[in-house]
Amino acid sequence: MSISHAPPNSPEPDISGISKSEDPGTGHSDHAALDLQPVVPASSRSLRIPRWLRRTAGPILLLALWQLLSATGVLTADVLASPGRIAQVGRDLISDGALPSAMGTSLQRVALGLLFGTLTGTGLALVSGLFRIGEDLVDAPVQMLRTVPFVGLIPLFIIWFGIGEAPKIAIITLGVTFPLYLNVYAGIRGVDTQLIEAGESLGLSRWGLVRHVVLPGALPGALTGLRYSLGIAWLALVFAEQVNADAGIGFLMVQARDFLRTDVIVVCLIVYAFLGLLADFIVRSLERLLLQWRPTFTGR
């Protein structure tokens, strides 16, 4: 039996490959079996560069360019110290204990401000997101305060709390509160209503819906808000430690500014960046741990 894909009375030959004569006894085709070759994607055949090397190539090239400009005199020490000089100053600050002590003081301020801001922002978001009356009472004042730059409140905080540690922690707390509030509130209100209906059909109580449906659904937004809050916390710390600080990384920067020490200033900025990256790494690790139930695209 022959099956042809060519139109009737067409001069074109049959290329279907199906109408082949077979031996009725053996059932084998007259043509030899095709050799199947595995298809290898082009991306697999290309040279694979380790990801850690790709991520470090940019900073290494930037440092090399920086050192080259410093060595050729394009960047003078009065404008920006060389990487070698900055590394030497960093070792000196670590050896005499000034930098570890300043880091401890700054970390304590950020930790307290982050704790108070997390409790405040999350609590307000839960009240506003779970209850309509809470939204009517809480959301409008929070949105009004959010538009006020928290840096502009520093003089008022000094009048209220003095020039000690309280105004510094209050500035960090205020900077942390609003990103967490917005993201937790959006996460709660973004939970799919079909999930709520499914939970109600299974007999979950109101607390059961909040615990098993609403809070897990809002967790991705809350962790995103926490990452934003950490970035703003370090930014707020820079401003807070300019307020009559006698310890901390900001205090070292103020002293370095008075003596035109660009090397010390850059060392402090690098410490700020390192601590910020460390905090972001911790939150991202929490995301991978707590959001294992949510498969996401991780890039190619």
Protein Blocks (a to p, Z undefined) as FASTA:
>chain_A
ZZdfbdehiabdcfklmaccddfklopafbdcddddddddfklmpccddfklmmmmmmmm
mmmmmmmmmmnomacfkloccfklmmmmmmmmmmnommmmmmmmmmmmmmmmmmmmmmmm
mmmmmmmmmpmklmmmmmmmmmmmmmpcfklmmmmmmmmnojalmlmmmmmmmmmmmmmm
mmmmmmmmmpcfklmmmmmmnopafklmmmmmmmmmmmmmmmmmmmmmmmmmmmmmmmmm
mnopabdjklmmmmmmmnopaklmmmmmmmmmmmmmmmmmmmmmmmmmmmmmpccdebZZ
